[in-house]
Amino acid sequence: QDGPNYLGLQRCTNYLTCGFNYVNDDNIAIANTKILNLFQVGQAAIRTGDIIGTKGIIKLIQTAQIIPYIQAVGRNAWKISDKSDPTLAANNKEYAEGAAFA
Protein backbone atom coordinates (compact mmCIF):
# COMPACT_ATOMS: atom_id res chain seq x y z
CA GLN A 1 0.00 0.00 0.00
CA ASP A 2 2.61 2.50 -1.02
CA GLY A 3 1.84 5.60 -3.02
CA PRO A 4 -0.74 8.28 -2.41
CA ASN A 5 -2.62 6.25 0.18
CA TYR A 6 0.40 5.32 2.30
CA LEU A 7 -0.56 7.84 4.99
CA GLY A 8 -3.72 5.86 5.72
CA LEU A 9 -1.61 2.79 6.46
CA GLN A 10 0.68 4.76 8.76
CA ARG A 11 -2.15 6.25 10.81
CA CYS A 12 -4.45 3.23 10.96
CA THR A 13 -2.24 1.59 13.56
CA ASN A 14 -2.50 4.72 15.75
CA TYR A 15 -6.28 4.98 15.47
CA LEU A 16 -7.14 1.25 15.28
CA THR A 17 -8.66 1.65 11.82
CA CYS A 18 -6.77 -1.20 10.15
CA GLY A 19 -8.63 -4.16 8.72
CA PHE A 20 -12.28 -4.91 8.25
CA ASN A 21 -12.89 -5.70 11.93
CA TYR A 22 -10.75 -2.82 13.22
CA VAL A 23 -8.03 -5.33 14.06
CA ASN A 24 -4.53 -4.04 13.39
CA ASP A 25 -3.34 -7.47 12.26
CA ASP A 26 -4.58 -6.84 8.70
CA ASN A 27 -2.32 -3.82 8.02
CA ILE A 28 -4.83 -2.44 5.53
CA ALA A 29 -6.34 0.92 6.36
CA ILE A 30 -10.12 0.94 6.10
CA ALA A 31 -9.92 4.39 4.48
CA ASN A 32 -7.59 3.00 1.79
CA THR A 33 -9.95 0.11 1.08
CA LYS A 34 -12.84 2.54 0.66
CA ILE A 35 -10.79 4.81 -1.61
CA LEU A 36 -9.65 1.95 -3.84
CA ASN A 37 -13.21 0.63 -4.09
CA LEU A 38 -14.43 4.11 -5.03
CA PHE A 39 -11.75 4.34 -7.72
CA GLN A 40 -13.10 1.13 -9.24
CA VAL A 41 -16.68 2.41 -9.12
CA GLY A 42 -15.53 5.69 -10.67
CA GLN A 43 -13.71 3.86 -13.42
CA ALA A 44 -16.87 1.93 -14.25
CA ALA A 45 -18.88 5.17 -14.29
CA ILE A 46 -16.38 6.78 -16.68
CA ARG A 47 -16.38 3.77 -18.99
CA THR A 48 -20.16 3.81 -19.23
CA GLY A 49 -20.26 7.57 -19.81
CA ASP A 50 -22.05 8.37 -16.55
CA ILE A 51 -20.80 11.93 -16.03
CA ILE A 52 -23.14 12.78 -13.15
CA GLY A 53 -22.25 9.54 -11.36
CA THR A 54 -18.55 10.22 -11.91
CA LYS A 55 -18.85 13.65 -10.31
CA GLY A 56 -20.53 12.09 -7.28
CA ILE A 57 -17.81 9.44 -7.00
CA ILE A 58 -15.11 12.14 -7.15
CA LYS A 59 -16.71 13.88 -4.17
CA LEU A 60 -16.85 10.60 -2.25
CA ILE A 61 -13.17 9.93 -3.03
CA GLN A 62 -12.21 13.40 -1.80
CA THR A 63 -14.17 12.85 1.40
CA ALA A 64 -12.55 9.47 2.02
CA GLN A 65 -9.04 10.77 1.31
CA ILE A 66 -9.26 13.48 3.96
CA ILE A 67 -9.52 10.96 6.82
CA PRO A 68 -5.79 10.06 6.97
CA TYR A 69 -4.89 13.77 6.87
CA ILE A 70 -7.16 14.53 9.83
CA GLN A 71 -5.63 11.60 11.67
CA ALA A 72 -2.12 12.89 10.89
CA VAL A 73 -2.94 16.34 12.30
CA GLY A 74 -4.34 14.72 15.44
CA ARG A 75 -1.32 12.47 15.79
CA ASN A 76 1.12 15.38 15.60
CA ALA A 77 -0.96 17.43 18.04
CA TRP A 78 -0.88 14.48 20.44
CA LYS A 79 2.91 14.19 20.07
CA ILE A 80 3.31 17.88 20.95
CA SER A 81 0.91 17.73 23.90
CA ASP A 82 2.71 14.70 25.30
CA LYS A 83 6.03 16.56 25.57
CA SER A 84 7.23 18.40 28.66
CA ASP A 85 8.13 21.42 26.48
CA PRO A 86 5.39 21.91 23.84
CA THR A 87 6.96 25.04 22.29
CA LEU A 88 7.64 25.48 18.58
CA ALA A 89 11.38 25.74 19.19
CA ALA A 90 11.45 22.34 20.91
CA ASN A 91 9.11 20.55 18.45
CA ASN A 92 9.85 21.92 14.97
CA LYS A 93 9.24 18.59 13.25
CA GLU A 94 5.84 17.91 14.82
CA TYR A 95 4.59 21.46 14.20
CA ALA A 96 5.76 21.32 10.57
CA GLU A 97 4.17 17.93 9.92
CA GLY A 98 0.93 19.00 11.57
CA ALA A 99 0.83 22.18 9.49
CA ALA A 100 1.54 20.24 6.30
CA PHE A 101 -1.44 17.96 6.85
CA ALA A 102 -3.80 20.69 8.10
Backbone bond lengths (Angstrom), bond angles and torsions (degrees), N, CA, C in turn:
res aa  C-N    CA-C-N  psi(-1)  N-CA   C-N-CA  omega(-1)  CA-C   N-CA-C  phi
1 Q - - - 1.446 - - 1.522 110.84 -
2 D 1.296 116.18 49.00 1.450 119.56 174.61 1.517 108.90 -82.47
3 G 1.303 115.91 179.29 1.461 120.10 176.60 1.511 112.66 95.13
4 P 1.325 116.03 -153.29 1.468 119.72 -172.62 1.522 114.57 -65.79
5 N 1.307 117.92 -16.90 1.462 120.45 -178.76 1.521 112.71 -103.88
6 Y 1.329 117.69 13.03 1.458 121.01 -177.40 1.523 112.17 -64.69
7 L 1.323 117.70 -31.27 1.458 121.27 -179.90 1.531 111.20 -60.24
8 G 1.325 116.79 -36.96 1.463 119.95 177.70 1.514 112.01 -60.41
9 L 1.322 116.34 -38.67 1.464 120.94 178.76 1.522 110.31 -67.83
10 Q 1.325 117.37 -40.62 1.458 120.48 179.49 1.522 111.61 -62.89
11 R 1.308 118.27 -43.69 1.458 121.95 -173.92 1.526 113.22 -84.31
12 C 1.313 118.70 -20.44 1.465 118.82 -176.55 1.518 111.85 -64.42
13 T 1.319 117.69 -29.97 1.463 119.09 177.43 1.526 111.22 -70.38
14 N 1.332 117.26 -30.79 1.472 120.76 178.51 1.521 111.89 -73.37
15 Y 1.323 116.69 -35.75 1.467 121.39 -173.33 1.523 113.61 -107.44
16 L 1.337 116.59 9.67 1.469 122.64 179.84 1.528 111.59 53.47
17 T 1.322 115.69 45.69 1.469 121.00 177.35 1.527 110.54 -118.15
18 C 1.327 116.01 34.43 1.463 121.25 175.33 1.526 108.56 -98.75
19 G 1.298 116.26 140.92 1.456 120.75 173.97 1.507 113.84 78.97
20 F 1.303 115.12 165.88 1.458 121.21 -175.99 1.520 112.76 -73.33
21 N 1.327 117.14 -26.43 1.464 120.80 -179.45 1.529 111.13 -107.28
22 Y 1.333 116.33 21.27 1.461 122.21 -177.83 1.524 111.41 58.26
23 V 1.323 115.92 34.92 1.449 122.48 177.08 1.523 106.99 -107.07
24 N 1.304 117.26 125.59 1.457 120.87 -174.15 1.521 113.63 -70.24
25 D 1.314 118.98 -3.90 1.457 121.28 -179.66 1.531 111.99 -66.52
26 D 1.323 117.84 -26.17 1.461 121.20 -174.53 1.518 113.10 -74.01
27 N 1.333 118.44 -29.18 1.460 123.42 -178.04 1.523 113.10 57.70
28 I 1.301 117.34 30.74 1.460 122.26 173.78 1.519 107.01 -126.22
29 A 1.319 116.39 117.97 1.458 120.41 -179.26 1.524 109.68 -68.17
30 I 1.320 115.88 134.35 1.462 120.52 178.45 1.522 110.38 -59.52
31 A 1.342 116.46 -39.52 1.471 120.43 178.61 1.530 110.72 -60.11
32 N 1.332 117.41 -41.20 1.460 120.61 179.16 1.523 111.58 -64.82
33 T 1.325 116.41 -40.44 1.463 120.21 178.61 1.525 110.01 -61.48
34 K 1.326 116.25 -43.98 1.467 120.25 178.69 1.520 111.03 -62.73
35 I 1.324 116.71 -43.96 1.466 120.76 -178.89 1.523 110.76 -62.41
36 L 1.324 117.03 -46.77 1.466 120.23 -179.28 1.529 111.37 -63.99
37 N 1.333 116.96 -38.51 1.464 119.76 176.08 1.528 111.24 -64.01
38 L 1.333 116.01 -40.44 1.467 119.67 178.31 1.524 111.62 -66.07
39 F 1.330 117.55 -35.05 1.461 120.14 175.54 1.531 110.64 -60.76
40 Q 1.326 116.42 -41.10 1.462 120.19 179.34 1.524 111.37 -66.32
41 V 1.338 116.32 -41.40 1.464 119.97 177.79 1.528 109.76 -64.85
42 G 1.329 116.93 -41.43 1.459 121.19 177.89 1.516 112.18 -63.11
43 Q 1.312 116.08 -40.01 1.459 119.97 178.14 1.530 110.49 -61.98
44 A 1.313 116.76 -42.17 1.463 120.52 178.48 1.529 110.31 -64.78
45 A 1.328 117.16 -39.22 1.464 120.42 179.36 1.531 110.50 -65.22
46 I 1.314 116.83 -40.07 1.478 120.25 178.65 1.522 110.37 -65.42
47 R 1.317 116.81 -44.23 1.461 120.62 -178.40 1.524 112.82 -63.67
48 T 1.324 116.58 -30.17 1.465 119.18 179.92 1.531 112.23 -91.81
49 G 1.333 116.43 -1.23 1.461 120.45 177.97 1.514 114.71 80.21
50 D 1.325 117.40 18.97 1.463 122.11 -178.97 1.533 109.58 -84.50
51 I 1.318 116.67 86.32 1.463 122.25 -176.03 1.523 111.16 -66.26
52 I 1.315 117.91 -44.69 1.465 121.19 -178.75 1.530 110.07 -64.63
53 G 1.319 117.19 -42.66 1.461 120.92 176.94 1.520 111.96 -63.26
54 T 1.332 116.32 -38.26 1.463 120.98 178.90 1.523 110.70 -63.43
55 K 1.328 116.76 -42.08 1.462 119.73 178.77 1.527 110.98 -62.20
56 G 1.318 116.90 -39.81 1.464 120.81 177.56 1.518 111.93 -64.90
57 I 1.328 116.81 -40.42 1.464 121.49 179.27 1.526 109.95 -65.36
58 I 1.325 117.08 -39.50 1.471 120.57 178.48 1.528 110.01 -59.10
59 K 1.317 116.88 -43.24 1.473 119.87 178.98 1.530 111.13 -64.54
60 L 1.325 117.04 -38.80 1.464 120.05 177.84 1.527 111.68 -66.31
61 I 1.340 116.48 -38.16 1.471 120.42 177.18 1.523 109.85 -63.77
62 Q 1.321 117.17 -45.20 1.461 120.64 179.15 1.526 111.27 -60.10
63 T 1.314 116.35 -41.25 1.463 120.71 179.25 1.528 110.66 -64.32
64 A 1.326 116.69 -43.24 1.464 120.58 -178.65 1.528 111.51 -69.08
65 Q 1.326 117.48 -33.31 1.459 120.08 -177.16 1.525 112.86 -74.56
66 I 1.302 118.58 -17.37 1.459 120.02 -178.93 1.529 112.33 -77.40
67 I 1.326 117.70 -20.16 1.466 121.38 -176.60 1.529 112.33 -58.01
68 P 1.344 120.21 -50.46 1.469 118.84 179.36 1.531 112.98 -62.16
69 Y 1.332 117.59 -30.87 1.462 119.79 178.75 1.528 110.82 -69.03
70 I 1.313 116.65 -41.84 1.472 120.32 176.69 1.529 109.72 -62.53
71 Q 1.315 116.49 -41.28 1.457 120.18 178.24 1.528 111.16 -64.30
72 A 1.324 117.57 -37.46 1.466 121.14 179.14 1.525 111.25 -66.47
73 V 1.327 117.62 -40.63 1.464 120.60 176.54 1.523 109.83 -62.06
74 G 1.324 116.60 -45.92 1.462 120.64 178.55 1.515 112.56 -62.00
75 R 1.305 116.55 -39.79 1.468 120.97 -179.99 1.528 110.60 -63.56
76 N 1.332 117.26 -44.67 1.460 119.74 -179.85 1.521 111.50 -69.52
77 A 1.315 117.84 -35.13 1.466 120.56 175.67 1.524 109.90 -64.21
78 W 1.326 117.08 -39.52 1.464 120.80 178.13 1.520 110.72 -64.77
79 K 1.350 116.84 -41.93 1.464 120.34 179.05 1.530 110.81 -59.41
80 I 1.336 116.13 -42.28 1.467 120.44 -179.35 1.530 110.26 -67.73
81 S 1.320 117.01 -43.70 1.468 120.23 -177.27 1.521 112.28 -68.14
82 D 1.309 116.85 -22.17 1.458 121.25 -178.08 1.530 112.63 -83.70
83 K 1.318 117.33 -7.66 1.466 121.53 -177.84 1.529 110.43 -88.03
84 S 1.323 115.46 154.15 1.463 119.56 177.78 1.529 111.09 -73.34
85 D 1.339 117.58 -26.89 1.465 122.07 178.09 1.539 108.46 -122.33
86 P 1.340 118.17 92.77 1.467 120.62 -175.03 1.532 114.80 -83.63
87 T 1.329 118.29 22.16 1.465 120.38 -177.38 1.521 111.03 -77.12
88 L 1.332 115.15 161.66 1.464 121.53 178.20 1.517 111.04 -62.27
89 A 1.321 116.63 -40.50 1.464 120.50 -178.02 1.526 111.66 -61.90
90 A 1.321 117.12 -34.87 1.464 120.91 -177.57 1.526 113.11 -86.69
91 N 1.339 118.18 -15.87 1.466 121.58 -174.38 1.522 112.17 -134.28
92 N 1.319 116.94 47.94 1.472 120.75 -177.99 1.523 112.65 -53.66
93 K 1.326 116.30 -45.76 1.461 120.86 -175.34 1.526 111.44 -61.91
94 E 1.327 116.84 -48.36 1.461 120.32 -177.28 1.528 111.90 -65.73
95 Y 1.338 116.53 -40.11 1.471 119.30 177.89 1.534 110.48 -65.06
96 A 1.334 116.54 -41.48 1.465 119.97 -179.59 1.522 111.42 -65.61
97 E 1.320 117.40 -43.92 1.462 120.58 179.59 1.524 110.73 -65.17
98 G 1.320 116.70 -42.77 1.455 120.34 178.42 1.524 112.18 -61.52
99 A 1.332 115.81 -40.86 1.468 120.40 178.57 1.528 111.26 -67.65
100 A 1.320 116.52 -35.97 1.463 119.91 -179.20 1.521 111.63 -66.11
101 F 1.314 117.30 -34.62 1.459 120.78 -178.99 1.519 113.65 -88.43
102 A 1.336 116.59 -13.96 1.473 120.39 -177.09 1.510 112.87 -75.52
